[in-house]
Amino acid sequence: MAPSTAAGVHLSPRQAERRLAILRAATSLAARGGYEAVQMREVAEGAQVALGTLYRYFPSKVHLLVAVMEAQLRRLREEVRRRPPAGDGPAERVAAALAQAFHALQGEPRLAEAMVRALSFADRSVGREVDAVASLTSEIVLEAAGLAEPPTAEQQAALRVIGHTWHASLLAWLSGRSSLAEVRADLRTAARLLTPPD
């Protein structure tokens, strides 16, 4: 099956390779200098594509950096699938998986800042990309929780709350307002909504 974008556009192998090169160039710039360092002309040069080509793939820097976040979450999802987190129950496993993501971002704080700022700036034109990020976050939570059945309506609501908590916790951590221990506690509390007491 051909690779596709968040908008559902199918890519040829060459297009997929070009898109990956663009994402790598943007990731490298963001990791070195944060949001402001990601200039579209420099991304195009780093990916060795024409500036017009870059804009055909990503209409703005916000589109591009939200797509970078999507790529990072895809990697985390695969990691969770390969090495399921340990824990006494779904809430503990979800908190462990999302804390693992925070640990990874600790080594790349400027990249984390760039992705979160882009997500915060996203308007309706970036809706499909933002939806892809939200969907991947839910998939990661479900994989980590190890729930056997499809999510109930209540669990779907819990997934949304966990996603919002993850984003807010990431913002608080990046701004120095929350420690990693506090982030873990907040995620664990939100994750308990997946399996409320009888």
PyRosetta script that sets phi, psi and omega in degrees:
from pyrosetta import init, pose_from_sequence

init()
pose = pose_from_sequence("MAPSTAAGVHLSPRQAERRLAILRAATSLAARGGYEAVQMREVAEGAQVALGTLYRYFPSKVHLLVAVMEAQLRRLREEVRRRPPAGDGPAERVAAALAQAFHALQGEPRLAEAMVRALSFADRSVGREVDAVASLTSEIVLEAAGLAEPPTAEQQAALRVIGHTWHASLLAWLSGRSSLAEVRADLRTAARLLTPPD")
pose.set_psi(1, 136.5)
pose.set_omega(1, -177.3)
pose.set_phi(2, -71.9)
pose.set_psi(2, 143.8)
pose.set_omega(2, 176.8)
pose.set_phi(3, -61.7)
pose.set_psi(3, 154.1)
pose.set_omega(3, 177.9)
pose.set_phi(4, -137.7)
pose.set_psi(4, 162.7)
pose.set_omega(4, 179.3)
pose.set_phi(5, -90.8)
pose.set_psi(5, 177.5)
pose.set_omega(5, 177.3)
pose.set_phi(6, -61.0)
pose.set_psi(6, -27.5)
pose.set_omega(6, -180.0)
pose.set_phi(7, -82.1)
pose.set_psi(7, 0.3)
pose.set_omega(7, 178.3)
pose.set_phi(8, 83.9)
pose.set_psi(8, 12.4)
pose.set_omega(8, 179.3)
pose.set_phi(9, -81.7)
pose.set_psi(9, 124.3)
pose.set_omega(9, 179.6)
pose.set_phi(10, -77.8)
pose.set_psi(10, 138.8)
pose.set_omega(10, -177.0)
pose.set_phi(11, -113.0)
pose.set_psi(11, 143.4)
pose.set_omega(11, 171.3)
pose.set_phi(12, -73.4)
pose.set_psi(12, 164.3)
pose.set_omega(12, 177.6)
pose.set_phi(13, -54.3)
pose.set_psi(13, -39.9)
pose.set_omega(13, -180.0)
pose.set_phi(14, -67.1)
pose.set_psi(14, -41.7)
pose.set_omega(14, 178.1)
pose.set_phi(15, -65.0)
pose.set_psi(15, -40.6)
pose.set_omega(15, 178.7)
pose.set_phi(16, -63.1)
pose.set_psi(16, -39.3)
pose.set_omega(16, 178.4)
pose.set_phi(17, -65.5)
pose.set_psi(17, -41.2)
pose.set_omega(17, 179.1)
pose.set_phi(18, -65.4)
pose.set_psi(18, -42.5)
pose.set_omega(18, 179.1)
pose.set_phi(19, -62.7)
pose.set_psi(19, -41.4)
pose.set_omega(19, 178.7)
pose.set_phi(20, -63.2)
pose.set_psi(20, -40.3)
pose.set_omega(20, 178.2)
pose.set_phi(21, -62.4)
pose.set_psi(21, -39.0)
pose.set_omega(21, 178.2)
pose.set_phi(22, -64.4)
pose.set_psi(22, -45.5)
pose.set_omega(22, -180.0)
pose.set_phi(23, -63.1)
pose.set_psi(23, -40.0)
pose.set_omega(23, 178.8)
pose.set_phi(24, -64.4)
pose.set_psi(24, -42.5)
pose.set_omega(24, -180.0)
pose.set_phi(25, -63.5)
pose.set_psi(25, -43.2)
pose.set_omega(25, 179.2)
pose.set_phi(26, -65.2)
pose.set_psi(26, -40.9)
pose.set_omega(26, 179.4)
pose.set_phi(27, -62.1)
pose.set_psi(27, -42.7)
pose.set_omega(27, -179.7)
pose.set_phi(28, -63.5)
pose.set_psi(28, -44.7)
pose.set_omega(28, 179.4)
pose.set_phi(29, -64.5)
pose.set_psi(29, -43.5)
pose.set_omega(29, -178.9)
pose.set_phi(30, -65.5)
pose.set_psi(30, -39.8)
pose.set_omega(30, -179.6)
pose.set_phi(31, -64.1)
pose.set_psi(31, -31.7)
pose.set_omega(31, -179.5)
pose.set_phi(32, -83.1)
pose.set_psi(32, -37.1)
pose.set_omega(32, -171.6)
pose.set_phi(33, -136.5)
pose.set_psi(33, 6.5)
pose.set_omega(33, 178.9)
pose.set_phi(34, 76.7)
pose.set_psi(34, -164.0)
pose.set_omega(34, -173.6)
pose.set_phi(35, -57.4)
pose.set_psi(35, -47.3)
pose.set_omega(35, -175.2)
pose.set_phi(36, -64.6)
pose.set_psi(36, -25.9)
pose.set_omega(36, -177.2)
pose.set_phi(37, -75.6)
pose.set_psi(37, -14.7)
pose.set_omega(37, -178.1)
pose.set_phi(38, -86.7)
pose.set_psi(38, 91.5)
pose.set_omega(38, 176.3)
pose.set_phi(39, -103.3)
pose.set_psi(39, 134.3)
pose.set_omega(39, -172.1)
pose.set_phi(40, -59.3)
pose.set_psi(40, -38.3)
pose.set_omega(40, 179.6)
pose.set_phi(41, -64.1)
pose.set_psi(41, -40.4)
pose.set_omega(41, 179.0)
pose.set_phi(42, -69.3)
pose.set_psi(42, -35.3)
pose.set_omega(42, 176.1)
pose.set_phi(43, -62.4)
pose.set_psi(43, -45.2)
pose.set_omega(43, -179.8)
pose.set_phi(44, -60.8)
pose.set_psi(44, -43.5)
pose.set_omega(44, 178.9)
pose.set_phi(45, -63.6)
pose.set_psi(45, -43.6)
pose.set_omega(45, -179.4)
pose.set_phi(46, -64.5)
pose.set_psi(46, -34.6)
pose.set_omega(46, -179.9)
pose.set_phi(47, -88.0)
pose.set_psi(47, -5.9)
pose.set_omega(47, -178.6)
pose.set_phi(48, 58.1)
pose.set_psi(48, 48.3)
pose.set_omega(48, 173.8)
pose.set_phi(49, -129.2)
pose.set_psi(49, 159.6)
pose.set_omega(49, 176.6)
pose.set_phi(50, -69.0)
pose.set_psi(50, 150.7)
pose.set_omega(50, -179.5)
pose.set_phi(51, -60.0)
pose.set_psi(51, -39.7)
pose.set_omega(51, 177.6)
pose.set_phi(52, -61.6)
pose.set_psi(52, -37.1)
pose.set_omega(52, 177.4)
pose.set_phi(53, -64.3)
pose.set_psi(53, -43.1)
pose.set_omega(53, 178.7)
pose.set_phi(54, -57.8)
pose.set_psi(54, -45.5)
pose.set_omega(54, -178.0)
pose.set_phi(55, -68.7)
pose.set_psi(55, -24.2)
pose.set_omega(55, 175.0)
pose.set_phi(56, -69.2)
pose.set_psi(56, -33.5)
pose.set_omega(56, 177.9)
pose.set_phi(57, -80.6)
pose.set_psi(57, -41.6)
pose.set_omega(57, -174.9)
pose.set_phi(58, -137.3)
pose.set_psi(58, 107.1)
pose.set_omega(58, -175.8)
pose.set_phi(59, -64.4)
pose.set_psi(59, -18.5)
pose.set_omega(59, -179.0)
pose.set_phi(60, -154.3)
pose.set_psi(60, 168.9)
pose.set_omega(60, 176.4)
pose.set_phi(61, -62.9)
pose.set_psi(61, -35.5)
pose.set_omega(61, 179.4)
pose.set_phi(62, -64.2)
pose.set_psi(62, -45.9)
pose.set_omega(62, 175.9)
pose.set_phi(63, -55.2)
pose.set_psi(63, -44.6)
pose.set_omega(63, -176.4)
pose.set_phi(64, -64.5)
pose.set_psi(64, -47.0)
pose.set_omega(64, -175.8)
pose.set_phi(65, -74.2)
pose.set_psi(65, -29.5)
pose.set_omega(65, 172.9)
pose.set_phi(66, -66.9)
pose.set_psi(66, -36.5)
pose.set_omega(66, 175.8)
pose.set_phi(67, -66.2)
pose.set_psi(67, -34.2)
pose.set_omega(67, 174.6)
pose.set_phi(68, -62.8)
pose.set_psi(68, -42.2)
pose.set_omega(68, 178.2)
pose.set_phi(69, -63.5)
pose.set_psi(69, -40.5)
pose.set_omega(69, 176.8)
pose.set_phi(70, -58.6)
pose.set_psi(70, -44.4)
pose.set_omega(70, 179.7)
pose.set_phi(71, -62.7)
pose.set_psi(71, -40.3)
pose.set_omega(71, 178.7)
pose.set_phi(72, -63.9)
pose.set_psi(72, -40.5)
pose.set_omega(72, 179.6)
pose.set_phi(73, -68.8)
pose.set_psi(73, -33.8)
pose.set_omega(73, 176.1)
pose.set_phi(74, -61.8)
pose.set_psi(74, -40.4)
pose.set_omega(74, 178.2)
pose.set_phi(75, -65.3)
pose.set_psi(75, -41.1)
pose.set_omega(75, 178.7)
pose.set_phi(76, -64.3)
pose.set_psi(76, -41.1)
pose.set_omega(76, 178.8)
pose.set_phi(77, -59.9)
pose.set_psi(77, -43.2)
pose.set_omega(77, 179.0)
pose.set_phi(78, -65.4)
pose.set_psi(78, -36.9)
pose.set_omega(78, 177.9)
pose.set_phi(79, -64.8)
pose.set_psi(79, -41.9)
pose.set_omega(79, 178.6)
pose.set_phi(80, -64.3)
pose.set_psi(80, -36.6)
pose.set_omega(80, 178.0)
pose.set_phi(81, -67.8)
pose.set_psi(81, -39.9)
pose.set_omega(81, -179.4)
pose.set_phi(82, -72.8)
pose.set_psi(82, -40.3)
pose.set_omega(82, -176.0)
pose.set_phi(83, -131.5)
pose.set_psi(83, 82.4)
pose.set_omega(83, -178.6)
pose.set_phi(84, -56.9)
pose.set_psi(84, 139.1)
pose.set_omega(84, -179.2)
pose.set_phi(85, -68.2)
pose.set_psi(85, 150.6)
pose.set_omega(85, 178.4)
pose.set_phi(86, -88.2)
pose.set_psi(86, 153.6)
pose.set_omega(86, 177.0)
pose.set_phi(87, 166.5)
pose.set_psi(87, 158.6)
pose.set_omega(87, -176.2)
pose.set_phi(88, -73.6)
pose.set_psi(88, -20.0)
pose.set_omega(88, -178.6)
pose.set_phi(89, -160.4)
pose.set_psi(89, 177.9)
pose.set_omega(89, -178.3)
pose.set_phi(90, -54.5)
pose.set_psi(90, -43.1)
pose.set_omega(90, -178.2)
pose.set_phi(91, -61.8)
pose.set_psi(91, -43.3)
pose.set_omega(91, 179.8)
pose.set_phi(92, -65.1)
pose.set_psi(92, -40.2)
pose.set_omega(92, -178.7)
pose.set_phi(93, -68.5)
pose.set_psi(93, -39.7)
pose.set_omega(93, 178.3)
pose.set_phi(94, -64.8)
pose.set_psi(94, -47.0)
pose.set_omega(94, 179.1)
pose.set_phi(95, -59.9)
pose.set_psi(95, -39.8)
pose.set_omega(95, 179.4)
pose.set_phi(96, -64.8)
pose.set_psi(96, -42.4)
pose.set_omega(96, -179.2)
pose.set_phi(97, -65.6)
pose.set_psi(97, -44.2)
pose.set_omega(97, -179.0)
pose.set_phi(98, -72.8)
pose.set_psi(98, -32.3)
pose.set_omega(98, 174.2)
pose.set_phi(99, -65.4)
pose.set_psi(99, -34.4)
pose.set_omega(99, 176.3)
pose.set_phi(100, -60.2)
pose.set_psi(100, -39.5)
pose.set_omega(100, 177.3)
pose.set_phi(101, -63.6)
pose.set_psi(101, -40.6)
pose.set_omega(101, 177.7)
pose.set_phi(102, -63.3)
pose.set_psi(102, -41.1)
pose.set_omega(102, 178.5)
pose.set_phi(103, -59.7)
pose.set_psi(103, -42.1)
pose.set_omega(103, 178.9)
pose.set_phi(104, -63.0)
pose.set_psi(104, -40.1)
pose.set_omega(104, -178.6)
pose.set_phi(105, -72.6)
pose.set_psi(105, -23.0)
pose.set_omega(105, 176.9)
pose.set_phi(106, -58.1)
pose.set_psi(106, -33.9)
pose.set_omega(106, 179.0)
pose.set_phi(107, -77.8)
pose.set_psi(107, -13.8)
pose.set_omega(107, -178.6)
pose.set_phi(108, -133.4)
pose.set_psi(108, 60.6)
pose.set_omega(108, -174.5)
pose.set_phi(109, -63.2)
pose.set_psi(109, -32.6)
pose.set_omega(109, 179.7)
pose.set_phi(110, -70.8)
pose.set_psi(110, -36.6)
pose.set_omega(110, 175.2)
pose.set_phi(111, -64.1)
pose.set_psi(111, -44.9)
pose.set_omega(111, 178.8)
pose.set_phi(112, -59.3)
pose.set_psi(112, -43.9)
pose.set_omega(112, -180.0)
pose.set_phi(113, -62.0)
pose.set_psi(113, -41.7)
pose.set_omega(113, -178.8)
pose.set_phi(114, -64.3)
pose.set_psi(114, -44.1)
pose.set_omega(114, -178.4)
pose.set_phi(115, -66.8)
pose.set_psi(115, -42.7)
pose.set_omega(115, -177.9)
pose.set_phi(116, -68.7)
pose.set_psi(116, -39.2)
pose.set_omega(116, 177.2)
pose.set_phi(117, -62.7)
pose.set_psi(117, -42.4)
pose.set_omega(117, 178.8)
pose.set_phi(118, -61.4)
pose.set_psi(118, -43.4)
pose.set_omega(118, 179.7)
pose.set_phi(119, -63.0)
pose.set_psi(119, -37.4)
pose.set_omega(119, 179.6)
pose.set_phi(120, -70.2)
pose.set_psi(120, -32.4)
pose.set_omega(120, -178.9)
pose.set_phi(121, -83.5)
pose.set_psi(121, -12.1)
pose.set_omega(121, -171.9)
pose.set_phi(122, -62.1)
pose.set_psi(122, 131.5)
pose.set_omega(122, 175.1)
pose.set_phi(123, -106.1)
pose.set_psi(123, -165.9)
pose.set_omega(123, -175.7)
pose.set_phi(124, -63.4)
pose.set_psi(124, -25.9)
pose.set_omega(124, -179.7)
pose.set_phi(125, -66.8)
pose.set_psi(125, -17.5)
pose.set_omega(125, -179.3)
pose.set_phi(126, -105.6)
pose.set_psi(126, 15.8)
pose.set_omega(126, -173.7)
pose.set_phi(127, -57.5)
pose.set_psi(127, -42.6)
pose.set_omega(127, -178.5)
pose.set_phi(128, -65.4)
pose.set_psi(128, -40.3)
pose.set_omega(128, 179.6)
pose.set_phi(129, -67.3)
pose.set_psi(129, -41.4)
pose.set_omega(129, 178.2)
pose.set_phi(130, -64.7)
pose.set_psi(130, -40.4)
pose.set_omega(130, 177.4)
pose.set_phi(131, -61.8)
pose.set_psi(131, -37.3)
pose.set_omega(131, 178.7)
pose.set_phi(132, -64.7)
pose.set_psi(132, -39.8)
pose.set_omega(132, 176.8)
pose.set_phi(133, -63.7)
pose.set_psi(133, -44.5)
pose.set_omega(133, 179.5)
pose.set_phi(134, -63.9)
pose.set_psi(134, -41.1)
pose.set_omega(134, -179.8)
pose.set_phi(135, -64.5)
pose.set_psi(135, -42.3)
pose.set_omega(135, 178.9)
pose.set_phi(136, -65.6)
pose.set_psi(136, -39.1)
pose.set_omega(136, 177.2)
pose.set_phi(137, -60.1)
pose.set_psi(137, -43.2)
pose.set_omega(137, 178.0)
pose.set_phi(138, -63.6)
pose.set_psi(138, -41.0)
pose.set_omega(138, 179.0)
pose.set_phi(139, -62.2)
pose.set_psi(139, -41.9)
pose.set_omega(139, 179.2)
pose.set_phi(140, -62.1)
pose.set_psi(140, -44.0)
pose.set_omega(140, -180.0)
pose.set_phi(141, -62.4)
pose.set_psi(141, -44.9)
pose.set_omega(141, -179.5)
pose.set_phi(142, -65.1)
pose.set_psi(142, -41.9)
pose.set_omega(142, 177.5)
pose.set_phi(143, -60.6)
pose.set_psi(143, -45.3)
pose.set_omega(143, -177.8)
pose.set_phi(144, -66.9)
pose.set_psi(144, -39.8)
pose.set_omega(144, -177.2)
pose.set_phi(145, -67.2)
pose.set_psi(145, -30.9)
pose.set_omega(145, -180.0)
pose.set_phi(146, 68.1)
pose.set_psi(146, 32.2)
pose.set_omega(146, 179.0)
pose.set_phi(147, -72.9)
pose.set_psi(147, 132.6)
pose.set_omega(147, -173.4)
pose.set_phi(148, -75.9)
pose.set_psi(148, -34.3)
pose.set_omega(148, -175.1)
pose.set_phi(149, -97.2)
pose.set_psi(149, 159.2)
pose.set_omega(149, 171.1)
pose.set_phi(150, -59.3)
pose.set_psi(150, 149.6)
pose.set_omega(150, -176.4)
pose.set_phi(151, -64.1)
pose.set_psi(151, 139.5)
pose.set_omega(151, 174.2)
pose.set_phi(152, -75.2)
pose.set_psi(152, 173.9)
pose.set_omega(152, 177.3)
pose.set_phi(153, -59.9)
pose.set_psi(153, -39.9)
pose.set_omega(153, 178.8)
pose.set_phi(154, -65.6)
pose.set_psi(154, -39.2)
pose.set_omega(154, 178.7)
pose.set_phi(155, -69.6)
pose.set_psi(155, -34.4)
pose.set_omega(155, 175.7)
pose.set_phi(156, -63.2)
pose.set_psi(156, -40.1)
pose.set_omega(156, 175.2)
pose.set_phi(157, -63.5)
pose.set_psi(157, -40.9)
pose.set_omega(157, 177.9)
pose.set_phi(158, -62.2)
pose.set_psi(158, -39.0)
pose.set_omega(158, 178.5)
pose.set_phi(159, -60.4)
pose.set_psi(159, -40.4)
pose.set_omega(159, 178.4)
pose.set_phi(160, -65.2)
pose.set_psi(160, -42.3)
pose.set_omega(160, 179.7)
pose.set_phi(161, -63.6)
pose.set_psi(161, -41.5)
pose.set_omega(161, 179.2)
pose.set_phi(162, -62.7)
pose.set_psi(162, -42.9)
pose.set_omega(162, 178.1)
pose.set_phi(163, -60.6)
pose.set_psi(163, -43.3)
pose.set_omega(163, 178.1)
pose.set_phi(164, -64.6)
pose.set_psi(164, -40.1)
pose.set_omega(164, 179.4)
pose.set_phi(165, -64.8)
pose.set_psi(165, -41.9)
pose.set_omega(165, 178.7)
pose.set_phi(166, -59.1)
pose.set_psi(166, -45.9)
pose.set_omega(166, -179.2)
pose.set_phi(167, -65.3)
pose.set_psi(167, -46.9)
pose.set_omega(167, -179.6)
pose.set_phi(168, -63.9)
pose.set_psi(168, -38.7)
pose.set_omega(168, 178.9)
pose.set_phi(169, -65.5)
pose.set_psi(169, -38.6)
pose.set_omega(169, 178.2)
pose.set_phi(170, -63.6)
pose.set_psi(170, -42.6)
pose.set_omega(170, 177.0)
pose.set_phi(171, -61.4)
pose.set_psi(171, -45.0)
pose.set_omega(171, -178.7)
pose.set_phi(172, -65.2)
pose.set_psi(172, -39.6)
pose.set_omega(172, 179.1)
pose.set_phi(173, -66.2)
pose.set_psi(173, -43.3)
pose.set_omega(173, -179.0)
pose.set_phi(174, -63.4)
pose.set_psi(174, -32.9)
pose.set_omega(174, -178.4)
pose.set_phi(175, -87.9)
pose.set_psi(175, 2.2)
pose.set_omega(175, 178.5)
pose.set_phi(176, 79.0)
pose.set_psi(176, 13.2)
pose.set_omega(176, -178.8)
pose.set_phi(177, -90.8)
pose.set_psi(177, -12.3)
pose.set_omega(177, 178.5)
pose.set_phi(178, -135.8)
pose.set_psi(178, 141.9)
pose.set_omega(178, 174.0)
pose.set_phi(179, -86.4)
pose.set_psi(179, 167.9)
pose.set_omega(179, 177.5)
pose.set_phi(180, -63.1)
pose.set_psi(180, -35.3)
pose.set_omega(180, 178.3)
pose.set_phi(181, -63.5)
pose.set_psi(181, -40.8)
pose.set_omega(181, 177.9)
pose.set_phi(182, -66.9)
pose.set_psi(182, -38.8)
pose.set_omega(182, 177.0)
pose.set_phi(183, -60.6)
pose.set_psi(183, -47.1)
pose.set_omega(183, 178.4)
pose.set_phi(184, -57.5)
pose.set_psi(184, -45.1)
pose.set_omega(184, -178.7)
pose.set_phi(185, -63.2)
pose.set_psi(185, -41.9)
pose.set_omega(185, 179.8)
pose.set_phi(186, -65.4)
pose.set_psi(186, -43.2)
pose.set_omega(186, -179.8)
pose.set_phi(187, -66.1)
pose.set_psi(187, -38.9)
pose.set_omega(187, 179.5)
pose.set_phi(188, -64.5)
pose.set_psi(188, -41.1)
pose.set_omega(188, 179.0)
pose.set_phi(189, -62.7)
pose.set_psi(189, -46.0)
pose.set_omega(189, 179.2)
pose.set_phi(190, -65.4)
pose.set_psi(190, -38.8)
pose.set_omega(190, -177.7)
pose.set_phi(191, -64.3)
pose.set_psi(191, -26.5)
pose.set_omega(191, 179.5)
pose.set_phi(192, -63.4)
pose.set_psi(192, -19.1)
pose.set_omega(192, 178.7)
pose.set_phi(193, -65.9)
pose.set_psi(193, -21.5)
pose.set_omega(193, 179.2)
pose.set_phi(194, -66.6)
pose.set_psi(194, -31.7)
pose.set_omega(194, -177.8)
pose.set_phi(195, -131.9)
pose.set_psi(195, 73.2)
pose.set_omega(195, -178.9)
pose.set_phi(196, -65.2)
pose.set_psi(196, 154.4)
pose.set_omega(196, 178.6)
pose.set_phi(197, -64.4)
pose.set_psi(197, 150.1)
pose.set_omega(197, 179.3)
pose.set_phi(198, -66.3)
pose.dump_pdb("model.pdb")
